[in-house]
Amino acid sequence: MIKEENINPSGRRNFLKLAGLGFATLGLQQFGCKGGGKPAEKIMGLESVSEKPDSSQVWVPSSDRKIRVGLVGYGLCKFSAAFGFQNHPNVEVVAVSDLFPDRCAELAKVTRCNKTYPSLEELVKDKNIDAVMISTDAPSHPRHCIEALRHGKHVAVNVPAAYGSLEDADKLFEEVKKSGLNYMMFETSMFYEDLYAMRQIYNADGFGKLIYSEGEYYHYTSKPLPSYKEWRVGGPPQWYPTHSNAYYICSTGGSFTEVSCLGIPSIVDHLKPENNKFKNPFGTEIAQFRTSEGGMSRMAVSWDTPGHDGVVGRLRGQKGSFYEKYEGQEKFLPKLTRPPLPPGVEAGGHGGSQGRLMDEFITSILQDRKPLVDIAMALNLTVPGIIAHQSALKNGELMKIPQYKL
């Protein structure tokens, strides 16, 4: 697990100065990516972040073992390569796959891999592979993860864990438990600079009981982004809720227990029910959740509101709050600097989270422990949005949310 250490008062002052200057704008610049193919509109947040290494922190390898990894999917965001598996000192990329031969060839080239497969179903049969990174279309995530697990592979996957289906979520949960293998969803908010600080402060009881939290994910799309079988055309906003929900769940390790959600009909063509296969009428959905510690949380996801785009969140507790910076009763906080990266691994896009997610997944296998965003957290991030959309379709009816615990 990530080590927490006390810092001296001058270090805390430096953190608060940094927080006041940077965290608010950082949150508004970070994006999820949705689909495959050539972008119809600019996708922000994929730019790599330059970081000045913290000289007090040095990455220490857990082992000299190499995890043999297969990479699947190279669409719009090129995520299979973007997380940097090919550069990790404890990784050997042994095979890659994409349904489109040109993408598969490019993925092999950029990851310096000599073996390709025409599909995930073929790749997972390779007994030389220990773990698979799945960057396919969201509706296929559960099915693809289950297929990899049944072939004895540890699994990393992009968000969300399931797409609109509670049945898929439950099947995936049972398969991960049965397999005994590592499953990690790469929720980029987990390693955003502000959320990482919130998590450390929460674990040090700097907030006390959280009374209120909120997260916002705004990604305006006047035209649908390209996607495999058009899975992203008109998708309900709360079916892609993990970036915003993370501000409570990834900060605390808790969950949402019930929800009332309202949706707003959209003026954008592909978000009108007659123009999408989901019959979804909403371009924006605002969910009000009850948290597992008894607090309240407002989580917003919007595809159709022009203006600033990105992800941002806030926490407010009985002992302290975080909005741009920490303000509260705790005088000495744990170390808030994000963990160091292995040599040769870049922080990457999404606020410098991508390289750290990849390293956390590989390290969890080497250390034979649960990864930070395990199957229970992944589903507690994802499933509340599925229920929230159901609530929105029923004009805000209060609904219970399934709970996932290992």
C-alpha positions as CSV (number, residue, x, y, z in Angstrom):
1,M,0.0,0.0,0.0
2,I,1.0,3.6,-0.4
3,K,3.1,4.7,2.6
4,E,2.0,7.7,4.6
5,E,4.6,9.8,6.5
6,N,4.4,12.9,8.5
7,I,5.9,16.1,7.0
8,N,7.3,19.0,8.8
9,P,5.4,22.4,9.0
10,S,7.5,23.9,6.2
11,G,6.6,21.0,3.9
12,R,2.9,21.5,4.8
13,R,3.2,25.2,4.0
14,N,4.6,24.4,0.6
15,F,1.8,22.0,0.0
16,L,-0.9,24.5,0.9
17,K,0.8,27.1,-1.4
18,L,0.8,24.5,-4.2
19,A,-2.8,23.6,-3.5
20,G,-4.0,27.1,-3.6
21,L,-2.3,27.8,-6.9
22,G,-2.8,24.6,-8.7
23,F,-5.4,22.1,-7.6
24,A,-8.5,24.0,-8.7
25,T,-7.3,24.5,-12.3
26,L,-5.8,21.0,-12.4
27,G,-9.1,19.4,-11.8
28,L,-10.8,21.3,-14.6
29,Q,-8.2,20.2,-17.1
30,Q,-8.6,16.4,-16.8
31,F,-10.7,14.3,-19.1
32,G,-11.9,10.8,-19.7
33,C,-11.8,9.5,-23.3
34,K,-14.7,7.8,-24.9
35,G,-14.4,5.6,-27.9
36,G,-12.3,4.4,-30.8
37,G,-11.3,5.8,-34.2
38,K,-10.5,9.4,-35.2
39,P,-11.7,12.2,-32.9
40,A,-14.6,14.3,-34.1
41,E,-13.8,16.9,-31.5
42,K,-10.7,17.8,-29.5
43,I,-10.0,15.3,-26.6
44,M,-8.4,17.2,-23.7
45,G,-6.6,15.6,-20.8
46,L,-4.5,13.2,-22.9
47,E,-1.5,15.4,-23.0
48,S,1.4,14.0,-20.9
49,V,2.2,16.0,-17.8
50,S,5.8,17.1,-17.1
51,E,6.8,16.6,-13.5
52,K,9.8,17.7,-11.5
53,P,10.7,14.6,-9.5
54,D,10.6,14.9,-5.7
55,S,14.2,14.3,-4.7
56,S,13.1,12.9,-1.3
57,Q,11.2,10.1,-3.0
58,V,12.8,7.3,-4.9
59,W,11.0,4.4,-6.6
60,V,12.1,1.1,-5.1
61,P,11.4,-2.1,-7.1
62,S,9.4,-4.8,-5.4
63,S,11.1,-7.6,-7.3
64,D,13.4,-8.3,-10.3
65,R,10.6,-10.4,-11.8
66,K,9.1,-9.5,-15.2
67,I,5.3,-9.5,-15.6
68,R,4.4,-10.7,-19.1
69,V,1.6,-8.5,-20.3
70,G,-0.8,-8.6,-23.3
71,L,-2.3,-5.3,-24.5
72,V,-5.8,-5.2,-26.1
73,G,-7.4,-2.3,-27.9
74,Y,-5.9,0.8,-29.6
75,G,-8.8,3.1,-30.5
76,L,-9.4,6.8,-30.1
77,C,-7.4,7.3,-26.9
78,K,-4.7,4.6,-27.7
79,F,-4.9,3.7,-24.0
80,S,-3.2,0.3,-24.3
81,A,0.1,2.1,-25.1
82,A,-0.7,5.4,-23.2
83,F,-0.3,3.9,-19.7
84,G,3.3,3.0,-20.4
85,F,3.4,-0.8,-19.7
86,Q,6.2,-1.1,-22.4
87,N,8.5,1.2,-20.3
88,H,8.1,-0.4,-16.9
89,P,11.3,-2.2,-15.7
90,N,9.1,-5.1,-14.4
91,V,7.1,-5.6,-17.5
92,E,7.6,-7.4,-20.8
93,V,4.9,-6.7,-23.4
94,V,4.7,-10.1,-25.1
95,A,1.6,-9.7,-27.3
96,V,-0.9,-7.1,-28.5
97,S,-4.3,-7.2,-30.2
98,D,-6.9,-5.1,-31.9
99,L,-9.8,-6.1,-34.2
100,F,-8.5,-3.6,-36.8
101,P,-5.3,-4.9,-38.4
102,D,-3.8,-1.4,-39.0
103,R,-4.4,-0.4,-35.3
104,C,-2.9,-3.7,-34.2
105,A,0.2,-3.2,-36.2
106,E,0.6,0.3,-34.9
107,L,0.1,-0.9,-31.3
108,A,2.8,-3.5,-31.8
109,K,5.2,-0.9,-33.2
110,V,4.8,1.7,-30.5
111,T,5.1,-0.9,-27.7
112,R,8.1,-2.7,-29.3
113,C,6.2,-6.0,-29.4
114,N,6.7,-8.7,-32.0
115,K,3.6,-10.9,-31.5
116,T,0.0,-9.9,-32.5
117,Y,-3.4,-11.5,-32.3
118,P,-6.5,-10.7,-34.2
119,S,-8.8,-10.7,-31.1
120,L,-8.8,-10.7,-27.3
121,E,-10.3,-14.2,-27.4
122,E,-7.1,-15.4,-29.2
123,L,-4.7,-13.4,-27.1
124,V,-5.9,-14.7,-23.8
125,K,-5.1,-18.3,-24.9
126,D,-1.4,-17.5,-24.9
127,K,0.0,-19.3,-21.8
128,N,3.0,-17.0,-21.9
129,I,0.9,-14.0,-20.7
130,D,0.5,-13.2,-17.0
131,A,-1.7,-10.1,-17.2
132,V,-3.9,-8.3,-19.8
133,M,-4.7,-4.6,-20.2
134,I,-8.1,-4.2,-21.7
135,S,-8.9,-1.0,-23.6
136,T,-11.9,-2.1,-25.6
137,D,-15.4,-0.6,-25.9
138,A,-17.2,-0.1,-22.5
139,P,-20.1,-2.4,-23.1
140,S,-17.6,-5.3,-23.7
141,H,-15.5,-4.6,-20.5
142,P,-17.2,-7.2,-18.3
143,R,-17.3,-9.9,-21.0
144,H,-13.7,-9.3,-22.0
145,C,-12.5,-9.3,-18.4
146,I,-14.3,-12.5,-17.6
147,E,-12.8,-14.2,-20.6
148,A,-9.3,-13.1,-19.5
149,L,-9.8,-14.2,-15.9
150,R,-11.1,-17.6,-17.1
151,H,-7.8,-18.1,-18.9
152,G,-5.8,-17.3,-15.8
153,K,-4.8,-13.7,-16.5
154,H,-4.6,-10.8,-14.1
155,V,-6.8,-8.0,-15.5
156,A,-6.4,-4.2,-15.8
157,V,-9.3,-2.4,-17.6
158,N,-10.3,1.1,-18.4
159,V,-13.5,2.6,-17.0
160,P,-16.3,1.9,-16.4
161,A,-16.4,-1.7,-14.9
162,A,-19.8,-2.3,-16.5
163,Y,-21.9,-0.2,-18.9
164,G,-25.5,0.0,-17.8
165,S,-26.0,-3.6,-16.8
166,L,-26.3,-4.8,-13.2
167,E,-26.3,-8.4,-14.4
168,D,-22.9,-7.8,-16.0
169,A,-21.6,-6.2,-12.9
170,D,-22.7,-9.1,-10.7
171,K,-21.2,-11.7,-13.1
172,L,-17.9,-9.9,-13.1
173,F,-17.8,-9.6,-9.3
174,E,-18.3,-13.3,-8.9
175,E,-15.7,-14.2,-11.6
176,V,-13.0,-12.1,-10.0
177,K,-13.7,-13.6,-6.5
178,K,-13.6,-17.1,-7.9
179,S,-10.4,-16.5,-9.9
180,G,-8.2,-15.3,-7.0
181,L,-6.5,-13.1,-9.6
182,N,-5.9,-9.3,-9.5
183,Y,-8.5,-7.1,-11.2
184,M,-7.9,-3.3,-11.3
185,M,-10.0,-0.6,-13.0
186,F,-7.8,2.3,-14.1
187,E,-9.8,5.1,-12.6
188,T,-7.7,8.2,-13.4
189,S,-9.2,10.4,-10.7
190,M,-7.5,8.1,-8.1
191,F,-4.1,9.7,-8.8
192,Y,-5.1,13.2,-9.6
193,E,-3.0,15.5,-7.5
194,D,-6.0,16.9,-5.5
195,L,-7.8,13.6,-4.9
196,Y,-4.6,11.8,-3.9
197,A,-4.1,14.6,-1.3
198,M,-7.7,14.2,-0.1
199,R,-7.3,10.4,0.3
200,Q,-4.1,10.9,2.5
201,I,-5.8,13.5,4.6
202,Y,-9.0,11.4,5.0
203,N,-6.9,8.4,6.1
204,A,-5.1,10.6,8.7
205,D,-8.6,11.7,10.0
206,G,-8.0,15.3,8.8
207,F,-11.7,15.5,7.7
208,G,-13.4,13.5,10.4
209,K,-16.8,12.2,9.3
210,L,-17.5,13.5,5.8
211,I,-20.8,15.4,5.8
212,Y,-20.8,16.5,2.2
213,S,-18.8,15.7,-1.0
214,E,-19.3,16.5,-4.6
215,G,-17.8,15.6,-8.0
216,E,-18.4,17.0,-11.4
217,Y,-17.5,15.5,-14.8
218,Y,-18.2,17.8,-17.7
219,H,-17.4,16.7,-21.3
220,Y,-19.3,18.7,-23.9
221,T,-19.9,16.8,-27.2
222,S,-22.0,18.6,-29.8
223,K,-21.4,15.6,-32.0
224,P,-20.8,12.0,-30.7
225,L,-17.2,10.9,-30.5
226,P,-16.3,7.9,-32.7
227,S,-16.7,4.6,-31.0
228,Y,-16.9,0.9,-31.8
229,K,-20.4,0.0,-32.9
230,E,-21.3,3.6,-31.9
231,W,-21.5,2.6,-28.2
232,R,-21.0,6.2,-27.2
233,V,-23.8,7.7,-29.3
234,G,-26.3,9.0,-26.8
235,G,-25.1,7.1,-23.8
236,P,-26.6,8.1,-20.4
237,P,-24.3,10.4,-18.6
238,Q,-24.5,8.4,-15.3
239,W,-23.4,5.3,-17.1
240,Y,-20.0,6.9,-17.2
241,P,-19.8,8.1,-13.5
242,T,-16.5,6.9,-12.1
243,H,-14.5,10.1,-12.7
244,S,-16.9,12.2,-10.5
245,N,-17.9,9.4,-8.1
246,A,-14.2,8.9,-7.3
247,Y,-14.1,12.1,-5.3
248,Y,-16.0,10.4,-2.5
249,I,-15.3,6.7,-3.1
250,C,-11.6,6.8,-3.9
251,S,-11.0,9.4,-1.2
252,T,-12.6,7.3,1.5
253,G,-12.9,3.7,0.3
254,G,-16.6,4.0,1.1
255,S,-19.7,3.6,-1.1
256,F,-23.1,5.1,-2.0
257,T,-26.1,3.4,-0.5
258,E,-29.1,5.1,-2.1
259,V,-29.7,7.8,-4.8
260,S,-32.2,10.3,-6.1
261,C,-31.2,11.5,-9.6
262,L,-32.7,14.1,-12.0
263,G,-32.0,14.3,-15.7
264,I,-32.4,17.2,-18.0
265,P,-33.6,16.6,-21.6
266,S,-31.0,17.7,-24.1
267,I,-31.1,20.0,-27.1
268,V,-28.1,18.1,-28.7
269,D,-29.3,15.8,-31.5
270,H,-27.6,12.5,-30.5
271,L,-28.8,12.9,-26.9
272,K,-32.5,12.9,-28.0
273,P,-34.1,9.5,-27.3
274,E,-35.2,9.0,-30.9
275,N,-31.6,9.3,-32.1
276,N,-29.8,6.8,-29.9
277,K,-30.1,3.1,-29.3
278,F,-30.4,3.6,-25.5
279,K,-33.5,5.7,-25.8
280,N,-31.7,8.1,-23.5
281,P,-33.3,11.6,-23.3
282,F,-30.7,13.2,-21.0
283,G,-27.5,15.1,-21.7
284,T,-27.0,15.9,-18.0
285,E,-27.8,13.9,-14.9
286,I,-27.3,15.2,-11.4
287,A,-27.3,12.5,-8.6
288,Q,-27.8,13.0,-4.9
289,F,-26.3,10.1,-3.0
290,R,-26.4,8.9,0.6
291,T,-22.9,7.7,1.6
292,S,-22.0,4.6,3.6
293,E,-20.9,6.9,6.5
294,G,-24.2,8.7,6.5
295,G,-23.2,11.8,4.7
296,M,-24.5,13.3,1.4
297,S,-22.8,13.5,-2.0
298,R,-23.8,15.3,-5.2
299,M,-22.3,13.9,-8.4
300,A,-22.9,15.5,-11.8
301,V,-22.1,14.2,-15.2
302,S,-22.9,16.3,-18.3
303,W,-22.3,15.9,-22.0
304,D,-24.2,18.9,-23.3
305,T,-23.3,22.0,-21.4
306,P,-20.7,24.2,-23.1
307,G,-18.2,25.9,-21.0
308,H,-15.3,24.6,-18.9
309,D,-14.7,20.9,-19.3
310,G,-13.1,18.4,-17.0
311,V,-13.2,16.8,-13.5
312,V,-13.3,18.5,-10.2
313,G,-14.4,17.6,-6.6
314,R,-14.7,18.8,-3.1
315,L,-14.9,17.3,0.4
316,R,-16.4,18.8,3.6
317,G,-16.1,17.1,7.0
318,Q,-16.7,17.7,10.6
319,K,-13.0,18.5,11.2
320,G,-11.9,19.9,7.9
321,S,-12.6,20.6,4.2
322,F,-10.8,20.5,0.9
323,Y,-11.8,23.0,-1.8
324,E,-8.6,24.1,-3.7
325,K,-6.7,23.4,-0.5
326,Y,-7.1,21.8,2.9
327,E,-8.6,23.9,5.7
328,G,-9.3,22.3,9.0
329,Q,-8.2,21.4,12.5
330,E,-5.4,18.9,11.7
331,K,-2.0,20.7,12.0
332,F,0.3,17.9,10.8
333,L,-0.8,16.1,7.7
334,P,0.7,12.9,6.1
335,K,2.9,13.1,3.1
336,L,0.8,14.4,0.2
337,T,3.2,14.0,-2.7
338,R,2.1,11.4,-5.2
339,P,4.3,8.2,-5.3
340,P,7.4,8.3,-7.5
341,L,7.4,6.6,-10.9
342,P,9.8,3.9,-12.1
343,P,12.7,5.0,-14.2
344,G,11.6,5.4,-17.8
345,V,7.9,5.6,-17.0
346,E,6.2,9.0,-17.7
347,A,3.4,10.3,-15.5
348,G,1.3,10.5,-18.7
349,G,-2.0,12.2,-19.3
350,H,-5.1,12.7,-17.1
351,G,-3.1,14.9,-14.7
352,G,-0.2,12.5,-14.5
353,S,-2.3,9.6,-13.3
354,Q,-1.7,7.1,-16.1
355,G,1.8,6.0,-15.3
356,R,1.0,5.6,-11.6
357,L,-2.1,3.5,-12.3
358,M,0.0,1.1,-14.4
359,D,2.7,0.9,-11.8
360,E,0.2,0.3,-9.0
361,F,-1.3,-2.6,-11.0
362,I,2.1,-4.2,-11.7
363,T,3.3,-3.7,-8.2
364,S,0.1,-5.3,-6.7
365,I,0.9,-8.5,-8.7
366,L,4.5,-8.5,-7.6
367,Q,3.5,-8.0,-4.0
368,D,0.6,-10.5,-4.2
369,R,-1.9,-8.0,-2.8
370,K,-5.1,-6.3,-3.8
371,P,-4.7,-3.3,-6.2
372,L,-5.8,0.1,-5.1
373,V,-8.9,0.1,-7.3
374,D,-10.0,-3.5,-6.9
375,I,-13.2,-5.1,-8.1
376,A,-15.3,-4.0,-5.1
377,M,-14.2,-0.3,-5.5
378,A,-14.6,-0.5,-9.3
379,L,-18.2,-1.6,-9.0
380,N,-18.9,0.8,-6.1
381,L,-17.7,3.5,-8.5
382,T,-19.7,2.2,-11.5
383,V,-23.0,0.7,-10.3
384,P,-24.3,3.8,-8.5
385,G,-24.5,5.5,-11.9
386,I,-26.6,2.7,-13.3
387,I,-29.1,3.1,-10.5
388,A,-28.9,6.9,-10.8
389,H,-30.0,6.7,-14.4
390,Q,-32.9,4.4,-13.4
391,S,-33.9,7.0,-10.8
392,A,-33.7,9.8,-13.4
393,L,-36.1,7.9,-15.7
394,K,-38.5,7.7,-12.7
395,N,-38.3,11.5,-12.0
396,G,-35.9,11.2,-9.1
397,E,-37.3,8.2,-7.2
398,L,-35.2,7.3,-4.2
399,M,-33.5,4.0,-5.0
400,K,-31.3,1.6,-3.1
401,I,-27.8,0.8,-4.5
402,P,-26.2,-2.7,-4.4
403,Q,-23.1,-2.9,-2.3
404,Y,-19.9,-4.8,-3.2
405,K,-17.5,-6.0,-0.5
406,L,-14.6,-8.4,-0.6
